[in-house]
Amino acid sequence: MDRLHAMQVFVRVAETQGFAEAARQLNLSPPAVTRAIAALEDRLATPLFVRTTRSVKLTQAGRQFLDDCKRILNDVDEAEGAASGSFGAPAGTLTLSASVMFGQMYVLPILTEFLDAYPGVVGRALFIDRVTHLVDEGIDVAIRIGHLPDSSYTATRVGAVRRVVCAAPSYLARKGVPETPSDLTRHQVVAATAAWMSLDWRFGRQERVSVRVDPRLFCNTNEAAIGAALSGWGLTRVLSYQVGPHLLDGRLQAVLVDWEEEPMPIHVVHPEGRRPSAKVRAFVDLAAARLRANRLFQ
């Protein structure tokens, strides 16, 4: 088994934390994976894994070697891509991630448009409400909402969203429109626990105000909380993109607009490299154009 293939096997065992799962994903037999790791450890004269009957964990040398292997394999992919022309025409599998609602509402239409334009590309969408690790999870592009920490990712800002308090006009006609955050204590509140577990709702930009709400209804999904607000039952607080169409058509009305916090930026991010592949460059360009043109994010 050549060194590069052995590195690929090692990386997959490290990522899956198991020989059997790595073998399944690589379409190899478990003994072949075991032999590859053993040969690699013999060549390096150091153990890469600590094996027990229940787990496979990296040694300190293994953790260091894993970073080097990923860098080397990425360099090889880039070199092969340049030689084969993949930096000229989008091709291969494009894996992207975004939060569930944002992905389904706004990213999926961009992805399908991209796939229609480039028949040589296969799309893989990972819509999940957590921060993904692009390199470790094999993700090419991610759409992130919020301020980004310093990282090795390349980020393109494409817009912003706000936290909004909203309710159906029928509810506001019955209960009145809150004029200040403190008025929320006299209103029927629906809390979307998927977004914020804290019941302390913060408001304001220069001058910060915090109000502790007392919800009568807790929902574990944003969709459910929004549904309750649409029915006229109460008011809720979500991100503006989640209720954007309802605000535009008048089914929901934003309140306390003058008390809102600073908007949160939207970025399209991808791992920093010497040269992003054609598929990444083309998708980032398309996504940036489509998201910037959406008035909900301006």
ZIQUIQUI-V606357 format. One record per residue. RES is the residue in one letter. SS is DSSP state (a for helix, b for strand, c for the rest). PHI is phi in whole degrees, -180 to 180 (* if undefined). Layout:
BEGIN
res | ss | phi
RES | SS | PHI
RES | SS | PHI
END
This chain:
BEGIN
res | ss | phi
M | c | *
D | c | -72
R | a | -65
L | a | -62
H | a | -65
A | a | -63
M | a | -64
Q | a | -60
V | a | -65
F | a | -60
V | a | -61
R | a | -68
V | a | -63
A | a | -64
E | a | -72
T | a | -90
Q | c | 56
G | c | -170
F | a | -75
A | a | -65
E | a | -67
A | a | -62
A | a | -62
R | a | -63
Q | a | -69
L | a | -91
N | c | 60
L | c | -120
S | c | -81
P | a | -56
P | a | -61
A | a | -65
V | a | -67
T | a | -61
R | a | -65
A | a | -63
I | a | -68
A | a | -62
A | a | -64
L | a | -65
E | a | -66
D | a | -64
R | a | -66
L | a | -85
A | c | 58
T | c | -158
P | c | -72
L | c | -102
F | b | -131
V | b | -102
R | b | -105
T | c | -128
T | c | -70
R | c | -114
S | c | -150
V | b | -130
K | b | -125
L | b | -72
T | c | -80
Q | a | -62
A | a | -64
G | a | -65
R | a | -64
Q | a | -67
F | a | -67
L | a | -62
D | a | -61
D | a | -66
C | a | -64
K | a | -62
R | a | -65
I | a | -65
L | a | -65
N | a | -66
D | a | -62
V | a | -65
D | a | -60
E | a | -66
A | a | -65
E | a | -67
G | a | -63
A | a | -64
A | a | -69
S | a | -88
G | c | 92
S | c | -70
F | c | -84
G | c | -101
A | c | -132
P | c | -59
A | c | -159
G | b | 94
T | b | -98
L | b | -106
T | b | -107
L | b | -133
S | b | -134
A | b | -163
S | c | -65
V | a | -59
M | a | -67
F | a | -63
G | a | -63
Q | a | -68
M | a | -81
Y | a | -124
V | a | -87
L | a | -57
P | a | -61
I | a | -69
L | a | -63
T | a | -66
E | a | -62
F | a | -63
L | a | -66
D | a | -65
A | a | -77
Y | c | -129
P | c | -62
G | c | -82
V | b | -108
V | b | -108
G | b | -96
R | b | -136
A | b | -102
L | b | -117
F | b | -101
I | c | -153
D | c | -90
R | c | -156
V | c | -79
T | c | -91
H | c | -99
L | c | -60
V | c | -70
D | c | -65
E | c | -99
G | c | 66
I | c | -99
D | c | -82
V | b | -142
A | b | -134
I | b | -107
R | b | -116
I | b | -112
G | c | 121
H | c | -74
L | c | -89
P | c | -73
D | c | -61
S | c | -158
S | c | -90
Y | b | -83
T | b | -91
A | b | -123
T | b | -119
R | b | -76
V | b | -126
G | b | 159
A | b | -155
V | b | -131
R | c | -124
R | b | -85
V | b | -125
V | b | -97
C | b | -145
A | b | -158
A | c | -72
P | a | -54
S | a | -64
Y | a | -67
L | a | -65
A | a | -67
R | a | -81
K | a | -103
G | c | 91
V | c | -96
P | c | -65
E | c | -98
T | c | -134
P | a | -55
S | a | -65
D | a | -67
L | a | -63
T | a | -66
R | a | -104
H | c | -117
Q | c | -84
V | b | -110
V | b | -107
A | b | -101
A | b | -93
T | c | -71
A | c | -67
A | c | -94
W | c | -139
M | c | -77
S | c | -71
L | c | -95
D | b | -92
W | b | -90
R | b | -96
F | b | -137
G | c | 93
R | c | -112
Q | c | -70
E | c | -105
R | c | -87
V | b | -130
S | b | -125
V | b | -127
R | b | -92
V | c | -90
D | c | -125
P | c | -63
R | c | -92
L | b | -142
F | b | -110
C | b | -125
N | c | -87
T | c | -130
N | a | -65
E | a | -59
A | a | -68
A | a | -63
I | a | -65
G | a | -61
A | a | -65
A | a | -66
L | a | -61
S | c | -75
G | c | 89
W | c | -78
G | c | -171
L | b | -111
T | b | -141
R | b | -128
V | b | -142
L | b | -80
S | a | -59
Y | a | -66
Q | a | -70
V | a | -121
G | a | -52
P | a | -61
H | a | -72
L | a | -70
L | a | -69
D | a | -90
G | c | 87
R | c | -70
L | c | -127
Q | b | -129
A | b | -78
V | b | -125
L | c | 57
V | a | -60
D | a | -70
W | a | -102
E | c | -68
E | c | -75
E | c | -59
P | c | -60
M | b | -101
P | b | -73
I | b | -109
H | b | -126
V | b | -100
V | b | -122
H | b | -151
P | b | -60
E | c | -74
G | c | -147
R | c | -62
R | c | -146
P | c | -66
S | c | -68
A | a | -61
K | a | -65
V | a | -69
R | a | -60
A | a | -67
F | a | -69
V | a | -60
D | a | -63
L | a | -67
A | a | -62
A | a | -62
A | a | -65
R | a | -69
L | a | -70
R | a | -67
A | a | -80
N | c | -80
R | a | -66
L | a | -67
F | a | -108
Q | c | -96
END
